[in-house]
Amino acid sequence: MLPGSRALRAVGLLRPPGAAPRTGATPCTGAARRARCGPGRRPVERGFALPAGPDFRHFLRAAAVGQPGTSPELPPELGSTPEAPKVYLETYGCQMNVSDTEIAWAILQKSGYARTKELHEAGALCRSSCNSQLSWLPREKAEQAIWNRLQHLKALKARRPQARAPLRIGILGCMAERLKEEILHREKLVDVVAGPDAYRDLPRLLAVAESGQQAANVLLSLDETYADILPVQTSAGGTTAFVSIMRGCDNMCTYCIVPFTRGRERSRPIASILQEVRMLSDQGVKEVTLLGQNVNSFRDLSEVQFQSVAAPGLSRGFSTVYKAKPGGLRFSHLLDQVSRIDPEMRIRFTSPHPKDFPDEAIQLSETSSDHLPQVLQLIQERHNICKQLHLPAQSGSTRVLEAMRRGYTREAYLELVHHVRDSIPGVSLSSDFIAGFCGETEEDHQQTVSLLREVRYNVGFLFAYSMRQKTRAHHRLQDDVPTDVKKRRLEQLIATFREEAAGANAALVGQAQLVLVEGPSKRSASELCGRNDGNIKVIFPDTELEDAAECGAPGRAQPGDYVMVKVTSASSQTLRGVPICRTTLSRAAASH
């Protein structure tokens, strides 16, 4: 910790990312939606907090209004002008970064900022960058992409007229946490750096930057979940939305940097998640994806009566690097309650870990003999929980899986796949694979090829391995597979996946699929695009359709409508068909 930082905290200047927020969040309609969640916070102090502290004006203002423990948020200096300061937000990377951008925007909006889509209008630019999404690139190329963008922004900054306030550039998220020192000191390209647990501090960091100083906060937190922040959806009017339910990861796979950039696992209180999903339902959103690094290890500890409940088991044949965690409301509790909110809203979740699909039902409380169905049973029973699962395998070789510390063998993974397909007939499966991990032999690679053929995934995400600093692999293993070999193996995996996915999707030809319309097809204005229950893209003509509910005149389908489509052709990534009628999720489920 920096010298004097405890004194700064005492007057509310250096507030840990997880400190209790100022009250006054915009309430939701309905008494049941006014839940307020603000658990205590404890920062995990990694890295540094501020290379250049606030000036004397900030100190006096905080001393006048702050009290230990309350940590009031400081509005940016720009907020004192009649015109609201404008911020330009851009996101690069994974869906967690999109979610983070929505949280950051909600915090800035509450502090008096306005958002602009025109960079030349902005007083500040905040860029959320993902470290793991770039894992398919060699590390040097991934980082160079960031530096190239920053050099471009530096040129824009230099061309800004002197009569205008200078453009302040901020880097947010995982990349900010990992490259904090380089980002701040290399050619002074950046004014603000905020790690994924420091978004509450953005208004103050931008205020410090306005005085000409650099400012950073990359402290990780043990319990920051932004539970009391209702994200502002960046795609207003959209039919789908992502809801972050937890942050961080405890699995410590050897190749993964997430535990080092996003910290330990901590889950939002269920009440705050339900409030957000209800809000999205009220806005007309028709599909919600519950989002987290390891969603099915969700564990809400906010309810005292559930803190002594026994830990659920693991999938048969799976293990973890950490001890079982007793207590808390689990993912099955959350999935059960979310699916009851709106029968016309589809529910998905990503990404789960294969280890967290136990066979046994979940005990509701230590004093009750009642049990909740396990996740697979809920998916099978509830018509609005999509019959689609992401089961990241990473490799088909038990030897490589052990080196990755995945906690299972090839045989255990295949047993789980068979169990899933027995439990959820017609389920669509997707997976992640890494080509050329440390020590991978040609035999190991061929075992991955054979796993792709045996499982026949509908959707796949395949990448060549690129080592990341801080990971266990970086410290313990050798990145010894040549680049050209990685490339060849990746190409073979992609070709195998496409061949098998095309066959799996071809089995749907002639069947009727319920499609949630997302909008016009990118390739033809005369066609519509949407996704079926299995999350496969479906393209069909935009024509007049009858309403199966017989409560409306024939008309064209709109984004957010459910349309029954008969599949006429299939490829590895897309289905094509002819529309039959408009319908509803409940009516379609009742007819099957």
VOGU-3710 file (C-alpha; in Angstrom, 3 decimals, decimal comma):
1> mlpgsralra> 0,000/0,000/0,000  1,300/3,487/-0,782  2,480/5,682/2,142  -0,364/7,794/3,438  -3,064/5,754/1,694  -4,751/4,890/4,999  -5,090/8,601/5,734  -6,608/9,170/2,319  -9,097/6,364/2,928  -10,144/7,919/6,205
11> vgllrppgaa> -11,514/10,957/4,377  -13,032/8,943/1,551  -10,475/9,644/-1,182  -8,806/6,292/-1,706  -11,948/4,160/-1,460  -11,372/0,457/-2,105  -13,198/-0,797/-5,193  -15,585/-2,767/-3,009  -16,408/-0,009/-0,515  -20,058/0,491/0,341
21> prtgatpctg> -21,681/2,735/-2,277  -23,461/5,987/-1,640  -27,173/5,409/-1,351  -29,619/6,875/-3,818  -29,683/4,414/-6,703  -32,660/4,810/-8,971  -35,466/2,623/-7,600  -37,349/0,072/-9,687  -41,118/-0,045/-9,946  -42,795/-2,353/-7,424
31> aarrarcgpg> -42,051/-3,066/-3,809  -40,629/-6,457/-4,642  -37,989/-4,803/-6,826  -36,534/-2,402/-4,270  -34,022/-4,826/-2,776  -30,841/-3,151/-1,728  -27,654/-5,177/-1,510  -24,429/-3,847/-0,091  -22,238/-6,467/1,554  -19,076/-5,456/3,343
41> rrpvergfal> -15,974/-5,187/1,241  -12,382/-6,194/1,706  -9,829/-5,272/-0,948  -7,142/-7,643/-2,023  -4,280/-5,226/-2,462  -2,345/-6,267/-5,520  -0,448/-3,723/-7,562  -0,768/-0,060/-6,701  -3,589/2,388/-6,223  -2,432/5,847/-7,313
51> pagpdfrhfl> 0,801/6,901/-9,029  -0,338/10,521/-8,590  -2,792/11,421/-5,847  -5,624/13,936/-5,705  -4,837/17,587/-5,289  -5,637/19,793/-2,263  -9,117/20,784/-3,543  -10,233/17,165/-3,480  -8,821/16,709/0,017  -10,725/19,714/1,399
61> raaavgqpgt> -13,997/18,720/-0,270  -13,780/15,159/1,032  -12,825/16,264/4,550  -15,866/18,546/4,651  -18,417/15,885/3,741  -16,758/12,507/4,322  -16,963/10,279/7,331  -15,048/7,064/7,886  -17,027/4,180/6,425  -19,318/6,262/4,208
71> spelppelgs> -16,756/7,084/1,482  -18,862/9,500/-0,574  -18,236/9,483/-4,303  -16,626/12,652/-5,597  -18,309/14,094/-8,691  -15,881/15,038/-11,408  -14,771/18,660/-11,605  -16,308/18,862/-15,056  -19,703/18,326/-13,445  -19,634/21,881/-12,074
81> tpeapkvyle> -20,179/23,341/-15,557  -23,705/23,802/-16,925  -23,020/21,331/-19,731  -22,600/17,688/-18,682  -19,146/16,265/-19,438  -19,224/13,773/-22,297  -17,603/10,361/-22,329  -16,958/8,064/-25,285  -16,969/4,343/-24,448  -15,559/1,558/-26,563
91> tygcqmnvsd> -15,331/-2,149/-25,803  -12,934/-4,722/-27,170  -13,061/-8,353/-26,122  -15,271/-10,824/-24,337  -18,871/-10,472/-23,187  -17,685/-9,806/-19,631  -16,079/-6,637/-20,969  -19,374/-5,590/-22,554  -21,029/-6,134/-19,169  -18,273/-4,137/-17,466
101> teiawailqk> -18,782/-1,258/-19,893  -22,473/-1,165/-18,979  -21,590/-1,052/-15,261  -19,004/1,693/-15,801  -21,487/3,723/-17,837  -24,153/3,388/-15,124  -21,670/4,758/-12,567  -20,551/7,636/-14,800  -24,122/8,517/-15,767  -25,086/8,702/-12,094
111> sgyartkelh> -22,133/11,078/-11,565  -23,377/13,548/-14,178  -21,701/12,340/-17,357  -23,396/12,192/-20,746  -22,482/9,587/-23,336  -21,577/10,460/-26,902  -21,102/8,304/-29,986  -18,831/10,956/-31,532  -15,254/10,835/-30,307  -14,573/14,468/-31,231
121> eagalcrssc> -17,308/15,580/-28,777  -15,895/13,663/-25,804  -13,905/15,030/-22,916  -12,947/11,504/-21,879  -12,564/8,186/-23,673  -12,793/4,948/-21,696  -11,758/1,750/-23,431  -12,558/-1,632/-21,898  -10,027/-4,190/-23,110  -9,999/-7,936/-22,530
131> nsqlswlpre> -6,844/-9,871/-21,821  -8,169/-13,387/-22,358  -10,160/-12,749/-25,531  -6,849/-12,037/-27,240  -5,461/-15,424/-26,187  -5,724/-16,751/-29,742  -3,099/-14,173/-30,764  0,546/-14,396/-29,750  0,976/-12,219/-26,669  3,157/-9,684/-28,500
141> kaeqaiwnrl> 0,578/-9,195/-31,270  -2,288/-8,961/-28,790  -0,538/-6,232/-26,836  0,577/-4,460/-30,014  -3,072/-4,112/-31,021  -3,655/-2,149/-27,808  -0,586/0,062/-28,308  -1,567/0,801/-31,911  -4,984/2,002/-30,778  -3,429/4,134/-28,046
151> qhlkalkarr> -1,014/5,724/-30,558  -4,012/6,555/-32,764  -5,790/8,159/-29,806  -2,621/10,064/-28,900  -2,615/11,585/-32,391  -6,285/12,580/-32,009  -5,460/14,092/-28,641  -2,615/16,138/-30,124  -4,827/17,504/-32,916  -7,505/18,761/-30,528
161> pqaraplrig> -7,715/22,597/-30,584  -6,032/24,263/-27,601  -9,220/26,180/-26,847  -10,902/22,906/-25,898  -10,228/20,806/-22,835  -7,773/18,012/-23,602  -9,080/14,515/-24,262  -8,530/12,223/-21,260  -7,911/8,559/-22,125  -8,781/5,734/-19,746
171> ilgcmaerlk> -8,146/1,996/-19,990  -10,515/-0,265/-18,058  -10,761/-3,973/-17,298  -8,440/-6,979/-17,398  -5,837/-5,469/-19,707  -5,637/-2,427/-17,464  -4,922/-4,615/-14,438  -2,269/-6,704/-16,155  -0,380/-3,935/-17,991  -0,971/-1,101/-15,532
181> eeilhreklv> 2,629/0,071/-15,175  3,402/-0,105/-18,896  0,146/1,626/-19,827  0,808/4,533/-17,450  4,475/5,034/-18,124  5,023/4,079/-21,761  5,046/7,374/-23,662  2,397/8,740/-21,249  -0,393/7,559/-23,535  -3,038/7,090/-20,844
191> dvvagpdayr> -4,471/9,334/-18,123  -6,612/6,825/-16,181  -6,259/3,114/-15,461  -9,091/1,251/-13,704  -9,076/-2,469/-13,003  -12,270/-4,570/-13,142  -13,000/-4,013/-9,435  -12,428/-0,233/-9,485  -15,266/1,122/-11,627  -16,905/2,844/-8,652
201> dlprllavae> -13,752/4,958/-8,485  -13,997/6,172/-12,103  -15,571/9,590/-11,369  -12,765/10,421/-8,939  -10,050/9,069/-11,223  -11,350/11,216/-14,097  -11,490/14,228/-11,782  -7,840/13,700/-10,866  -6,972/13,383/-14,570  -8,665/16,748/-15,198
211> sgqqaanvll> -5,994/18,382/-13,055  -3,335/17,023/-15,411  -2,243/14,056/-13,308  -2,349/10,367/-14,115  -4,581/8,267/-11,870  -4,946/4,533/-11,343  -6,798/2,037/-9,204  -6,228/-1,632/-9,948  -6,889/-3,137/-6,531  -8,697/-6,462/-6,679
221> sldetyadil> -11,514/-7,133/-4,233  -12,683/-10,253/-2,428  -16,327/-9,230/-2,573  -17,026/-6,507/-5,156  -19,912/-7,656/-7,378  -21,524/-4,279/-8,263  -24,733/-5,827/-6,923  -26,349/-2,434/-6,317  -25,469/-1,080/-9,791  -28,135/-1,651/-12,408
231> pvqtsaggtt> -26,160/-1,711/-15,681  -27,299/0,615/-18,444  -27,796/-1,591/-21,493  -25,531/-0,384/-24,288  -27,851/-1,831/-26,955  -31,071/-0,002/-26,131  -34,133/-1,635/-27,605  -32,339/-4,953/-28,056  -34,091/-8,293/-27,741  -31,268/-9,962/-25,806
241> afvsimrgcd> -29,215/-8,965/-22,772  -26,443/-10,306/-20,567  -26,708/-10,253/-16,770  -23,489/-10,670/-14,798  -24,118/-12,942/-11,801  -20,586/-13,404/-10,453  -17,031/-12,233/-10,910  -13,634/-13,901/-10,792  -12,627/-17,554/-10,858  -11,064/-20,024/-8,388
251> nmctycivpf> -10,288/-22,883/-10,778  -6,681/-21,843/-11,490  -6,327/-23,666/-14,817  -2,653/-23,401/-15,748  -3,256/-21,523/-19,032  -5,767/-18,978/-17,702  -5,064/-15,457/-16,521  -8,609/-14,660/-15,308  -7,935/-15,379/-11,591  -5,060/-12,886/-11,729
261> trgrersrpi> -6,928/-10,112/-13,551  -10,448/-10,565/-12,148  -9,664/-12,067/-8,766  -11,390/-14,689/-6,643  -14,942/-15,918/-7,188  -17,736/-13,883/-5,578  -21,406/-13,941/-6,439  -24,089/-11,280/-6,553  -27,017/-11,647/-4,159  -29,888/-13,405/-5,921
271> asilqevrml> -32,239/-10,539/-5,018  -30,207/-8,043/-7,063  -30,041/-10,405/-10,057  -33,800/-10,967/-9,997  -34,341/-7,204/-9,826  -32,230/-6,696/-12,946  -33,934/-9,518/-14,866  -37,380/-8,123/-13,980  -36,274/-4,720/-15,219  -35,146/-6,246/-18,521
281> sdqgvkevtl> -38,455/-8,108/-18,826  -40,302/-4,825/-18,325  -38,194/-3,320/-21,125  -39,269/-6,054/-23,536  -36,051/-8,099/-23,549  -36,853/-11,645/-24,704  -33,612/-13,461/-23,904  -31,259/-13,136/-20,934  -27,879/-14,834/-20,618  -26,561/-15,257/-17,074
291> lgqnvnsfrd> -22,894/-14,397/-17,285  -19,783/-15,334/-15,324  -16,416/-17,059/-15,605  -17,818/-20,148/-13,837  -21,569/-19,586/-13,521  -22,519/-22,966/-12,109  -20,254/-22,506/-9,085  -22,475/-19,535/-8,146  -22,810/-19,180/-4,338  -24,842/-16,341/-2,831
301> lsevqfqsva> -23,852/-15,902/0,835  -26,097/-12,904/1,522  -28,867/-14,969/3,174  -27,850/-15,928/6,721  -30,160/-18,954/6,930  -28,352/-20,656/4,026  -24,772/-20,162/5,183  -24,429/-23,608/6,771  -25,889/-25,688/3,955  -23,607/-28,524/2,880
311> apglsrgfst> -21,567/-28,036/-0,275  -22,999/-29,805/-3,345  -20,998/-32,561/-4,940  -19,171/-32,457/-8,256  -19,845/-34,172/-11,538  -18,823/-37,829/-11,322  -15,066/-38,248/-11,851  -14,246/-34,522/-11,463  -12,082/-32,746/-8,868  -11,004/-29,211/-7,908
321> vykakpgglr> -7,834/-27,532/-6,665  -9,760/-26,021/-3,751  -11,757/-27,448/-0,870  -15,535/-27,788/-1,071  -17,322/-24,536/-0,209  -20,315/-25,045/2,101  -23,145/-22,555/2,497  -25,027/-20,232/0,235  -27,736/-20,319/-2,395  -26,466/-22,189/-5,437
331> fshlldqvsr> -26,859/-21,832/-9,176  -29,875/-24,142/-9,261  -31,667/-21,794/-6,821  -30,897/-18,844/-9,076  -31,865/-20,625/-12,289  -35,130/-21,780/-10,721  -36,120/-18,259/-9,678  -34,938/-16,467/-12,827  -36,907/-18,866/-15,035  -40,125/-18,039/-13,131
341> idpemrirft> -39,975/-14,278/-13,813  -41,261/-14,223/-17,386  -42,520/-17,327/-19,226  -41,888/-15,512/-22,532  -38,209/-14,817/-21,775  -35,557/-17,324/-22,780  -32,804/-18,018/-20,231  -29,263/-19,057/-21,128  -26,034/-19,130/-19,104  -22,320/-19,104/-19,864
351> sphpkdfpde> -19,702/-20,206/-19,130  -20,151/-23,178/-16,842  -17,396/-25,557/-15,771  -18,078/-29,244/-16,486  -17,240/-30,149/-12,873  -20,285/-28,320/-11,466  -23,113/-30,510/-12,775  -23,721/-32,829/-9,807  -26,255/-35,616/-10,101  -27,861/-35,099/-6,714
361> aiqlsetssd> -30,611/-32,574/-6,004  -29,718/-29,435/-4,028  -30,855/-29,137/-0,404  -32,974/-26,008/0,098  -31,741/-25,381/3,651  -30,063/-27,238/6,503  -33,351/-27,336/8,443  -35,471/-28,549/5,533  -35,777/-31,954/3,939  -36,956/-30,349/0,683
371> hlpqvlqliq> -34,637/-30,390/-2,309  -34,399/-28,401/-5,516  -33,820/-30,235/-8,824  -30,269/-30,075/-10,099  -29,437/-27,848/-13,055  -29,823/-30,450/-15,796  -33,279/-31,389/-14,531  -34,333/-27,725/-14,449  -33,199/-27,288/-18,052  -35,218/-30,313/-19,096
381> erhnickqlh> -38,361/-29,245/-17,194  -38,577/-25,477/-17,810  -39,712/-24,486/-21,290  -37,933/-21,125/-21,150  -34,492/-22,438/-20,121  -32,733/-23,132/-23,403  -31,792/-26,724/-24,142  -28,233/-25,722/-24,836  -25,061/-26,231/-22,786  -21,523/-24,959/-23,102
391> lpaqsgstrv> -19,167/-27,724/-21,902  -15,598/-26,440/-22,387  -13,328/-29,452/-22,881  -10,069/-27,651/-23,891  -8,431/-30,952/-24,918  -9,297/-34,567/-25,672  -6,108/-35,886/-24,067  -6,125/-36,881/-20,393  -2,410/-36,113/-20,180  -2,892/-32,567/-21,475
401> leamrrgytr> -5,978/-32,052/-19,288  -3,835/-32,929/-16,273  -1,186/-30,408/-17,357  -3,966/-27,818/-17,706  -5,245/-28,696/-14,186  -8,782/-29,121/-15,515  -9,735/-31,672/-12,859  -11,047/-34,445/-15,106  -10,037/-37,119/-17,581  -11,249/-37,651/-21,121
411> eaylelvhhv> -13,356/-40,556/-19,881  -15,036/-38,486/-17,135  -15,825/-35,729/-19,632  -17,409/-38,172/-22,079  -19,436/-39,746/-19,267  -20,782/-36,275/-18,452  -21,670/-35,663/-22,122  -23,646/-38,912/-22,232  -25,381/-38,008/-18,956  -26,316/-34,564/-20,325
421> rdsipgvsls> -27,768/-36,035/-23,508  -29,710/-38,635/-21,549  -31,090/-35,934/-19,226  -31,919/-33,358/-21,945  -32,984/-35,008/-25,215  -32,041/-32,925/-28,243  -29,634/-30,713/-26,276  -27,260/-28,521/-28,302  -23,636/-28,622/-27,111  -20,806/-26,138/-27,561
431> sdfiagfcge> -17,222/-26,234/-26,341  -13,795/-24,563/-26,196  -10,565/-26,147/-27,420  -6,911/-25,090/-27,279  -4,476/-26,338/-29,924  -0,788/-26,729/-29,125  -0,774/-26,418/-25,325  2,550/-26,926/-23,531  3,920/-30,405/-24,142  1,106/-31,462/-26,487
441> teedhqqtvs> 2,231/-34,320/-28,730  0,777/-35,395/-32,039  -0,967/-38,265/-30,248  -2,523/-35,807/-27,785  -3,732/-33,705/-30,697  -5,303/-36,705/-32,431  -7,186/-37,521/-29,226  -8,713/-34,035/-29,371  -9,667/-34,609/-33,017  -11,358/-37,863/-32,040
451> llrevrynvg> -13,247/-36,159/-29,183  -14,629/-33,613/-31,654  -15,815/-36,466/-33,864  -17,330/-38,443/-31,003  -19,275/-35,574/-29,370  -20,282/-33,676/-32,564  -20,670/-30,192/-31,086  -23,093/-27,724/-32,640  -20,946/-24,697/-31,798  -17,198/-24,499/-31,157
461> flfaysmrqk> -14,595/-21,951/-30,087  -11,104/-23,090/-31,061  -7,791/-21,272/-30,566  -4,059/-21,857/-30,775  -2,346/-21,624/-27,390  -0,535/-18,409/-26,524  1,165/-18,210/-23,148  0,226/-15,391/-20,768  2,377/-13,956/-18,014  1,325/-14,564/-14,389
471> trahhrlqdd> -0,289/-17,902/-15,246  0,909/-21,175/-13,722  1,907/-22,344/-17,213  4,156/-19,293/-17,572  5,962/-20,178/-14,337  5,975/-23,979/-14,530  5,669/-25,154/-18,149  7,450/-24,774/-21,479  5,608/-23,303/-24,477  7,376/-25,887/-26,641
481> vptdvkkrrl> 4,982/-26,495/-29,541  6,256/-24,564/-32,599  3,986/-21,881/-34,030  3,633/-23,610/-37,397  2,614/-26,838/-35,644  0,022/-24,976/-33,559  -1,364/-23,433/-36,732  -1,596/-26,782/-38,516  -3,265/-28,461/-35,550  -5,739/-25,611/-35,134
491> eqliatfree> -6,671/-25,807/-38,816  -7,310/-29,539/-38,461  -9,456/-29,002/-35,361  -11,501/-26,319/-37,141  -11,983/-28,513/-40,202  -13,052/-31,457/-38,036  -15,435/-29,330/-36,002  -17,080/-27,876/-39,123  -17,497/-31,301/-40,676  -19,146/-32,735/-37,558
501> aaganaalvg> -21,233/-29,606/-36,832  -22,555/-29,647/-40,395  -23,657/-33,238/-39,859  -25,239/-32,452/-36,480  -27,104/-29,464/-37,912  -28,188/-31,423/-40,988  -30,203/-33,654/-38,650  -32,476/-30,632/-38,072  -33,489/-30,355/-41,740  -37,221/-30,938/-42,056
511> qaqlvlvegp> -37,860/-30,054/-38,403  -39,689/-26,975/-37,124  -37,517/-24,739/-34,943  -38,674/-21,897/-32,704  -36,611/-18,820/-33,594  -36,279/-15,585/-31,655  -35,991/-12,837/-34,285  -33,005/-10,540/-33,737  -33,301/-8,415/-36,880  -32,535/-8,287/-40,605
521> skrsaselcg> -29,927/-10,644/-42,007  -26,579/-8,935/-42,553  -26,391/-10,284/-46,097  -29,910/-9,594/-47,309  -32,497/-7,009/-46,323  -35,202/-9,375/-47,546  -34,320/-11,978/-44,916  -34,523/-12,101/-41,131  -32,014/-13,586/-38,710  -32,498/-15,128/-35,294
531> rndgnikvif> -31,448/-18,054/-33,118  -33,119/-21,269/-32,174  -33,231/-22,841/-28,721  -29,821/-24,414/-29,352  -28,268/-20,990/-30,061  -27,754/-21,767/-33,751  -28,277/-18,945/-36,237  -31,380/-19,322/-38,427  -32,030/-17,318/-41,628  -35,474/-17,133/-43,242
541> pdteledaae> -37,420/-14,859/-45,660  -39,082/-11,721/-44,302  -42,692/-12,324/-45,375  -46,218/-11,805/-44,074  -47,007/-14,365/-41,376  -50,107/-15,604/-39,635  -50,282/-15,277/-35,856  -50,630/-18,728/-34,269  -52,350/-17,138/-31,279  -55,092/-15,917/-33,654
551> cgapgraqpg> -55,222/-12,618/-31,834  -53,705/-10,420/-34,497  -53,822/-9,763/-38,211  -51,131/-11,257/-40,477  -47,947/-9,203/-40,463  -44,189/-9,274/-40,749  -42,116/-10,551/-37,844  -40,316/-7,929/-35,775  -37,210/-8,185/-33,545  -38,333/-9,858/-30,342
561> dyvmvkvtsa> -40,984/-11,996/-32,027  -40,944/-15,772/-31,858  -41,354/-17,421/-35,266  -41,757/-21,115/-36,055  -39,429/-21,947/-38,944  -39,189/-25,196/-40,919  -35,508/-25,921/-41,613  -34,727/-26,575/-45,282  -30,902/-26,573/-45,311  -27,970/-26,519/-42,883
571> ssqtlrgvpi> -24,275/-25,703/-42,748  -21,778/-25,945/-39,878  -22,824/-22,552/-38,534  -26,242/-21,658/-39,971  -29,700/-23,072/-40,592  -31,987/-21,835/-43,354  -35,713/-22,327/-43,533  -39,185/-21,066/-44,365  -41,322/-19,316/-41,737  -44,563/-20,993/-40,687
581> crttlsraaa> -46,155/-18,544/-38,250  -45,574/-16,124/-35,435  -46,151/-17,635/-32,015  -45,171/-17,379/-28,361  -42,654/-19,284/-26,278  -45,367/-20,751/-24,047  -47,618/-21,766/-26,952  -44,722/-23,410/-28,796  -43,795/-25,374/-25,675  -47,390/-26,504/-25,143
591> sh> -47,648/-27,822/-28,700  -44,662/-30,140/-28,306
//
